[in-house]
Amino acid sequence: MTSTSAAATRLLVRARTGGPKGDRGPKLLEHVLGWTLVVLLAVLVTRAGLM
């Protein structure tokens, strides 16, 4: 391995962007609110006669 490829490998490893590791958040609340929004949208579409 040359020094150039080693430097490129190091940059690729460091270039990952996934946000802060400690930012877990309330995943259960997000799922419940998301599914509530989906159901509400489905009810509104059905009531409006669009389906």
C-alpha positions in Angstrom: 0.0 0.0 0.0 1.4 3.4 -1.0 1.2 6.4 1.2 -1.3 8.0 -1.2 -3.7 5.0 -1.0 -3.3 4.9 2.8 -4.3 8.6 3.0 -7.3 8.1 0.7 -8.4 5.1 2.8 -8.2 7.3 5.9 -10.2 10.0 4.3 -12.9 7.5 3.2 -13.1 6.1 6.7 -13.5 9.6 8.2 -15.9 10.9 5.6 -18.9 9.0 7.0 -21.7 11.4 7.9 -24.3 9.8 10.2 -24.9 12.6 12.7 -24.0 12.5 16.3 -23.8 9.0 17.8 -25.4 10.1 21.1 -28.5 11.5 19.4 -30.9 8.5 19.8 -34.1 10.4 20.5 -37.5 8.9 21.4 -37.8 6.4 18.5 -41.1 4.9 19.8 -42.7 8.4 19.9 -41.5 9.0 16.3 -43.0 5.8 15.1 -46.3 6.3 16.8 -46.6 9.9 15.5 -45.6 8.7 12.0 -48.2 6.0 11.9 -50.8 8.3 13.3 -50.1 10.7 10.5 -50.4 7.9 7.9 -53.7 6.8 9.3 -55.1 10.3 9.5 -54.1 11.0 5.9 -55.7 7.7 4.8 -59.0 8.7 6.6 -59.0 12.1 5.0 -58.4 10.7 1.5 -61.1 8.1 2.0 -63.6 10.7 3.4 -62.9 13.1 0.5 -63.7 10.4 -2.0 -60.3 10.4 -3.7 -60.0 6.6 -3.5 
